[in-house]
């Protein structure tokens, strides 16, 4: 059975060294073991925060502590918040044999903050449709986040792996739903892998901006409306060392899925971070629950505005013709490129 207490070395705040990244020329066969290893850590971890099939035997309540819920006018759904601390001793066990990671493990535990919200599958104010979630968070994650997050000063994709097409990964066990619910192998497809940099304003002019370089993997569960986004820090990525900014860390696992038997979409995201510098970790830990939940109304408020702008363009025949022409040109120019 999948063990939510079992931790691994990849989906960790200490991140991945640049030298350990797959070569950008890697083929689908070469990328598959790497993706499988990430999934075998990420899936049980995020499932522990919100099991797909809650039962008295699930121990997520022992792992995750509720921090209450929040509401906002831009979201029809309330946002539930929880927290999990991964003790330094557990991280030391994972890091055994790696001197640098062992030192980092002793220095700090990982405090993960999680938010969960359930939304009606509809393209209307206060919620969003499945197509909108999929486009904004699986296909255009960094671009979308930069548009609806006020603290983002800049975002760029530094590298993309083109060998993802055709990858099928089957992690050893995971929680599945439906007839005969339980633990079984299930395939993940539609992979994407990119090195992304996000620059955040955290308190100008007193505090320097923070640049977060992450390796971002996206994938979809075969035969289901479900996808994952896993973000892992790459702290030694040289290009991230921008003038006037400090390199910071965050690790995250995001799960979006259509809830079987309903017309609802569950949006779940867990993250741990370290902004470094003069900000003590205890201050960051206290602030995190009050920060991450705001992404939900920020996204829903932004997508409602974007949806309205698209509808306006569609009602303007002259502008609509121009848009259709541009889209056709873009489709021709982009034929054969990866997602």
VENPE-V997720 format. One record per residue. N is the residue number from 0. RES is the residue in three letters. OMEGA is omega in whole degrees, 0 to 359 (NA if undefined). D_LAST is the distance of its C-alpha to the last C-alpha in Angstrom with 2 decimals. Layout:
BEGIN
n = {N	N}
res = {RES	RES}
omega = {OMEGA	OMEGA}
d_last = {D_LAST	D_LAST}
END
This chain:
BEGIN
n = {0	1	2	3	4	5	6	7	8	9	10	11	12	13	14	15	16	17	18	19	20	21	22	23	24	25	26	27	28	29	30	31	32	33	34	35	36	37	38	39	40	41	42	43	44	45	46	47	48	49	50	51	52	53	54	55	56	57	58	59	60	61	62	63	64	65	66	67	68	69	70	71	72	73	74	75	76	77	78	79	80	81	82	83	84	85	86	87	88	89	90	91	92	93	94	95	96	97	98	99	100	101	102	103	104	105	106	107	108	109	110	111	112	113	114	115	116	117	118	119	120	121	122	123	124	125	126	127	128	129	130	131	132	133	134	135	136	137	138	139	140	141	142	143	144	145	146	147	148	149	150	151	152	153	154	155	156	157	158	159	160	161	162	163	164	165	166	167	168	169	170	171	172	173	174	175	176	177	178	179	180	181	182	183	184	185	186	187	188	189	190	191	192	193	194	195	196	197	198	199	200	201	202	203	204	205	206	207	208	209	210	211	212	213	214	215	216	217	218	219	220	221	222	223	224	225	226	227	228	229	230	231	232	233	234	235	236	237	238	239	240	241	242	243	244	245	246	247	248	249	250	251	252	253	254	255	256	257	258	259	260	261	262	263	264	265	266	267	268	269	270	271	272	273	274	275	276	277	278	279	280	281	282	283	284	285	286	287	288	289	290	291	292	293	294	295	296	297	298	299	300	301	302	303	304	305	306	307	308	309	310	311	312	313	314	315	316	317	318	319	320	321	322	323	324	325	326	327	328	329	330	331	332	333	334	335	336	337	338}
res = {UNK	UNK	UNK	UNK	UNK	UNK	UNK	UNK	UNK	UNK	UNK	UNK	UNK	UNK	UNK	UNK	UNK	UNK	UNK	UNK	UNK	UNK	UNK	UNK	UNK	UNK	UNK	UNK	UNK	UNK	UNK	UNK	UNK	UNK	UNK	UNK	UNK	UNK	UNK	UNK	UNK	UNK	UNK	UNK	UNK	UNK	UNK	UNK	UNK	UNK	UNK	UNK	UNK	UNK	UNK	UNK	UNK	UNK	UNK	UNK	UNK	UNK	UNK	UNK	UNK	UNK	UNK	UNK	UNK	UNK	UNK	UNK	UNK	UNK	UNK	UNK	UNK	UNK	UNK	UNK	UNK	UNK	UNK	UNK	UNK	UNK	UNK	UNK	UNK	UNK	UNK	UNK	UNK	UNK	UNK	UNK	UNK	UNK	UNK	UNK	UNK	UNK	UNK	UNK	UNK	UNK	UNK	UNK	UNK	UNK	UNK	UNK	UNK	UNK	UNK	UNK	UNK	UNK	UNK	UNK	UNK	UNK	UNK	UNK	UNK	UNK	UNK	UNK	UNK	UNK	UNK	UNK	UNK	UNK	UNK	UNK	UNK	UNK	UNK	UNK	UNK	UNK	UNK	UNK	UNK	UNK	UNK	UNK	UNK	UNK	UNK	UNK	UNK	UNK	UNK	UNK	UNK	UNK	UNK	UNK	UNK	UNK	UNK	UNK	UNK	UNK	UNK	UNK	UNK	UNK	UNK	UNK	UNK	UNK	UNK	UNK	UNK	UNK	UNK	UNK	UNK	UNK	UNK	UNK	UNK	UNK	UNK	UNK	UNK	UNK	UNK	UNK	UNK	UNK	UNK	UNK	UNK	UNK	UNK	UNK	UNK	UNK	UNK	UNK	UNK	UNK	UNK	UNK	UNK	UNK	UNK	UNK	UNK	UNK	UNK	UNK	UNK	UNK	UNK	UNK	UNK	UNK	UNK	UNK	UNK	UNK	UNK	UNK	UNK	UNK	UNK	UNK	UNK	UNK	UNK	UNK	UNK	UNK	UNK	UNK	UNK	UNK	UNK	UNK	UNK	UNK	UNK	UNK	UNK	UNK	UNK	UNK	UNK	UNK	UNK	UNK	UNK	UNK	UNK	UNK	UNK	UNK	UNK	UNK	UNK	UNK	UNK	UNK	UNK	UNK	UNK	UNK	UNK	UNK	UNK	UNK	UNK	UNK	UNK	UNK	UNK	UNK	UNK	UNK	UNK	UNK	UNK	UNK	UNK	UNK	UNK	UNK	UNK	UNK	UNK	UNK	UNK	UNK	UNK	UNK	UNK	UNK	UNK	UNK	UNK	UNK	UNK	UNK	UNK	UNK	UNK	UNK	UNK	UNK	UNK	UNK	UNK	UNK	UNK	UNK	UNK	UNK	UNK	UNK	UNK	UNK	UNK	UNK	UNK	UNK	UNK	UNK	UNK	UNK	UNK	UNK	UNK	UNK	UNK}
omega = {178	185	182	178	182	182	179	185	187	184	186	181	178	171	182	176	180	183	181	177	174	176	182	177	184	178	178	180	180	181	186	180	179	179	180	179	178	181	182	172	189	186	180	180	181	176	180	180	180	181	180	179	183	177	181	182	179	183	183	180	177	182	185	180	180	176	177	180	182	175	181	181	182	181	175	184	170	180	178	183	177	185	177	177	174	186	179	182	178	179	178	180	178	185	183	180	178	188	183	180	179	178	179	180	180	185	186	168	175	175	181	175	185	171	179	176	181	189	173	179	184	179	179	182	179	179	180	181	177	180	179	177	183	181	187	186	175	188	186	190	183	180	181	181	181	182	183	181	185	184	182	179	180	177	176	175	184	181	176	178	185	183	185	184	179	179	172	182	179	178	190	179	176	180	178	183	176	181	181	183	178	181	180	177	178	189	174	183	177	183	170	179	182	172	189	175	176	178	183	171	182	179	176	358	185	183	178	171	176	176	182	175	181	168	186	178	175	178	181	177	184	177	181	173	180	174	180	170	180	181	184	182	170	192	182	179	190	184	181	184	183	176	178	180	179	178	180	188	163	175	184	171	183	179	177	182	171	182	182	177	180	173	183	176	176	179	187	179	176	184	170	184	175	181	176	179	185	181	179	182	182	177	179	181	178	185	189	182	181	182	191	182	184	177	182	178	178	179	184	176	180	183	177	178	179	179	178	179	178	179	178	178	180	180	180	185	183	180	179	179	179	180	181	179	180	181	180	178	181	180	179	183	185	183	176	178	180	180	NA}
d_last = {33.31	30.52	32.32	31.13	33.61	32.09	30.19	28.21	27.63	23.85	23.19	25.98	26.82	27.95	24.39	23.32	24.88	22.88	24.74	23.55	19.78	18.31	18.40	15.24	16.31	16.38	15.78	14.65	18.40	18.86	16.15	17.38	20.63	19.09	16.72	19.77	22.00	19.94	19.83	23.56	24.29	21.98	22.65	26.47	26.46	24.61	26.46	29.68	29.09	28.82	29.58	28.23	31.77	34.27	37.57	40.69	39.61	36.43	37.18	34.47	37.29	38.78	35.60	34.42	36.92	36.57	36.63	37.11	34.99	34.25	33.98	32.96	33.54	29.86	29.09	30.92	30.22	32.01	30.16	31.65	31.78	32.69	33.13	33.28	34.90	34.14	37.48	37.86	39.74	36.81	34.50	37.22	37.26	33.52	33.97	37.05	37.22	34.96	37.40	35.06	33.25	36.70	37.98	35.11	35.64	39.35	38.74	36.67	35.64	32.25	32.59	29.63	29.42	27.70	27.20	26.93	26.90	26.87	25.87	26.65	23.72	24.49	23.26	26.41	27.85	28.19	25.27	21.79	20.25	17.91	15.30	15.79	15.58	12.37	10.67	12.52	12.47	9.65	6.70	8.82	11.44	12.95	13.01	14.63	16.97	18.16	19.09	21.11	22.65	25.78	26.20	22.99	24.22	21.08	17.53	15.44	12.67	14.93	12.86	9.62	10.19	8.90	11.12	9.48	9.10	12.43	13.45	15.91	17.83	21.12	22.80	26.58	27.42	26.10	27.51	26.68	28.08	29.90	32.82	34.18	32.33	32.29	30.56	28.62	25.71	22.54	19.25	15.87	12.66	8.90	8.85	7.00	9.57	10.43	13.90	14.48	17.85	19.43	22.92	25.20	28.64	30.97	34.38	34.92	37.38	38.87	35.81	33.24	29.58	27.46	24.31	22.16	19.97	17.89	15.65	13.15	12.03	10.40	11.22	12.92	16.48	17.05	19.27	19.26	17.87	17.18	14.55	15.12	14.16	16.29	17.12	19.58	21.60	21.80	25.21	26.17	23.20	25.43	23.32	23.46	27.21	27.40	30.78	32.11	29.75	30.01	27.40	27.17	25.60	23.83	22.45	20.95	19.95	18.64	18.95	18.34	19.90	21.85	25.45	26.97	29.90	29.12	27.05	26.04	22.96	23.63	21.87	22.90	22.31	24.46	24.67	27.16	27.52	29.98	30.26	33.08	35.66	38.58	37.01	38.69	36.56	38.92	38.30	34.51	34.96	37.23	34.90	31.64	32.43	33.28	30.04	27.08	28.14	27.86	24.05	24.54	26.75	24.92	21.65	23.64	25.73	22.85	20.92	24.30	24.84	21.44	22.12	25.56	24.42	22.14	25.15	27.39	25.30	25.40	29.20	29.69	29.84	29.83	26.85	25.03	25.64	24.31	21.09	20.66	21.37	18.87	16.09	17.20	17.24	13.75	12.51	14.70	13.75	9.98	10.65	9.50	6.74	3.79	0.00}
END
